[in-house]
Amino acid sequence: MSLWQQDFAVFSLHPELKYFDSAATCLMPKVVADAMHYYQCFEHANSHKGLYPLSANATKTVEKSREKVADFIGASIGASNAQEIIFTASTTQAINQVAQGYVKQQINALAIKDRVANVIVSEAEHHANLLPWQILSQETGVELRIAPITLSGTVDLKALSLLLDKNSVLVAINHVSNVLGTVNPIAEICQLAHKKSVPVLVDGAQAVGHIKVEVEKLSCDFYVFSAHKMYGPTGIGILFAKQVYLEQMQPLIVGGGIVTKTSFTEHYLLPAPLRFEAGSHNVAAIVGLSTAIDYLTAIPLAKRQNYLQQLSSYLIKEMSHLSFIKPLLAFEQLTTASIFSFVVDGVHSHDVASCLADDNIAVRAGHHCAQPLHRKLTIATSIRVSLGLYNSHADIDKLIISLRKVQQLLTIT
Ligand SMILES: Cc1ncc(COP(=O)(O)O)c(C=O)c1O
């Protein structure tokens, strides 16, 4: 059994569950749920509004959490600080904020000068890091350039450097692919882009829960992620943006809590971060995120990483013995990331996932919101196994047994 499985109350109700869908959302440790419950029962109030103690306490909770997030992603060293941390609803919302609030303005400024701007993404993006740029392209005519990936599943740096030019306004790239589990060389990508004075947005949704993220060291300009992929709740995400971009960015959503002065005809915005957090904060979710950070940081990083790497290696080794399994990346290219996607020749991935579900095994089947990547790999769908701290070698053994059963049931040769 995993050292940490007992931290997740769901297993007391579902002892047979083998949960391999952490890339979709991680299960929540009881301490996180308890902290949210406590806040909602005993401390709930609107933050940044009331002068009474309950509200002042909620404000303090939000601002302390902001500092904790900044520390967690290395945004409180060097030139960065907690004021560069924006609370959003999700990774998706954070990317839309950058697309509509910052990049659109840059494009318009370039267009005035009669130049066609371009935004560069990779072939392996989640739709959350593709559609906002497609919409922007439809709205403004910005050219969407697609950087290819190599056989090892990471961005082709040579090709990327050829795509970058003086009209590039942003590189938007995933840190860890939600399909392939590959880790992109973000520091090198930032170096390449910065040589041409192009900022870089990193979609860290699949990274923060697994690897050490230090935005200052990576030198990225924007970093986005969601709490629910790092053992926190849904409904809360983070946009880290360097101060210089925050000053140029307009809020995507406007309303209460973001102005110094308003009349019927005009308004004056507060400085960042509050100008980007219109409406009431989702304080319970912020408490959940903050507690998830405490949960993760209480476990030494090396211990967590080693455990998941060992599990990944075991999963890959065991999978490689199943002749009917075709991994999306060749077995020899697979590293020890916690995500493994594959197809079973001649069988729809939904059929495989349904059979596994009958054995209480939860995997993801489909295109995982990465249809263009699947198309490039000339497949429609795949099955994704993704690992979390609650998984164990025994879970993987069960998965392998179940896959063998699927093979027999569906008479795969
Ligand atoms: C790489 C990546 N980016 C973005 C997202 C979107 O995250 P959210 O649904 O929390 O906005 C996901 C979710 O699976 C993801 O894996």
The ligand as a MOL file (V3000), in Angstrom:
LIG
                    3D

  0  0  0     0  0            999 V3000
M  V30 BEGIN CTAB
M  V30 COUNTS 16 16 0 0 0
M  V30 BEGIN ATOM
M  V30 1 C -2.0960 20.5150 -19.5840 0
M  V30 2 C -3.4550 21.0220 -19.1660 0
M  V30 3 N -3.7470 22.3030 -19.3560 0
M  V30 4 C -4.9200 22.8150 -18.9730 0
M  V30 5 C -5.8780 22.0320 -18.3950 0
M  V30 6 C -7.1830 22.6440 -17.9880 0
M  V30 7 O -7.2820 22.6670 -16.5890 0
M  V30 8 P -8.6330 23.1920 -15.9070 0
M  V30 9 O -9.7240 22.3100 -16.4220 0
M  V30 10 O -8.3890 23.0160 -14.4530 0
M  V30 11 O -8.7900 24.6010 -16.3220 0
M  V30 12 C -5.6260 20.6740 -18.1940 0
M  V30 13 C -6.6630 19.7930 -17.6300 0
M  V30 14 O -6.6490 18.5960 -17.8200 0
M  V30 15 C -4.3690 20.1630 -18.5760 0
M  V30 16 O -4.0750 18.8800 -18.3960 0
M  V30 END ATOM
M  V30 BEGIN BOND
M  V30 1 1 1 2
M  V30 2 1 2 3
M  V30 3 2 2 15
M  V30 4 2 3 4
M  V30 5 1 4 5
M  V30 6 1 5 6
M  V30 7 2 5 12
M  V30 8 1 6 7
M  V30 9 1 7 8
M  V30 10 2 8 9
M  V30 11 1 8 10
M  V30 12 1 8 11
M  V30 13 1 12 13
M  V30 14 1 12 15
M  V30 15 2 13 14
M  V30 16 1 15 16
M  V30 END BOND
M  V30 END CTAB
M  END
